[in-house]
Amino acid sequence: MTKQLLHLVFGGELENLEDVNFKDLSGLDLVGVYPNYAEAETVWRAKAQATVDNARMRYFIVHLHRLLDPDGDGKF
């Protein structure tokens, strides 16, 4: 069985372009969780492209597998 390397894609409007502080946390777009980086990147690119007219809108990929297993030893 292949190890899942979970990735979260989410985004929202930033307060300003210098920091990663979201204007409205309740308005975050939680796009989804994906089993590998390639799938997450495909979705991230689509969401980023769809919001290109809003300079403050940003989407991110979070490596959930690194948060779940920070040592990378497969033990939780």
N, C-alpha and C positions, 0 to 999 in steps of 0.2 A: 504494500500500500504506500502510495506517495504521500509524503508529509505535506499537509496544508500550510501554505504560507499566506495567512489571511491579511488582506489589505482593506482599509476603510477609505472611501471617497466621500468627502463632504466639502461644503463651501458656504460662503456667505459674504455679505457686504462689509467691508472694513470701514472703520471710523476715518482713517487716513491712509495714505500710501506708504508711510514710513514704518508702521508697526503692524503687527498681526493682532489687532484688537477688533473684534466684531461689533458692528453697530447695534445689532439686535440678536442676542443668543437664541431667543425663541424662534427666530426666523431662519436659523441655519438649515441648509439643504443637506440632509443626511441621505446621500445618494444610494449607498449600499456597501456591502462587504463582499469581497471577491477572493477567490481561492489562490490567485497568483498576481504578480505585479503586472504582467502583460494585459490581463483582463481589466485590472484597475486603471491602468494607463489609458486604455482605449476609451473607457467611460469618462475619465478625467479630461481627456482631450476634447471629447464631444461637449461636455458641460462648459469647459473653458471657452471653447469656440462659440457656443451659443450665447455667452454673456460678454463677448469681446467689446461690445459698445459701452459697457459700464466699467470704467477703469478701477473702481473700488471693489468689484466683485472678484473673489478669488476662490479657487478650488484647490484642495490638497489631497495627497495620498498619505495615509498613516499606515506604517508597517505594524499592524497589530501583532503579528507573530513575534516581533522583537519585544513588545511589551509583555506578552504572555510568557516568553522564554528569553529573558535578557542575557543569560549566559550562553544560550545556543546549545545547551547540552541535552535538550529534549526532556528535561525534568521541570515540573511546575511546582 
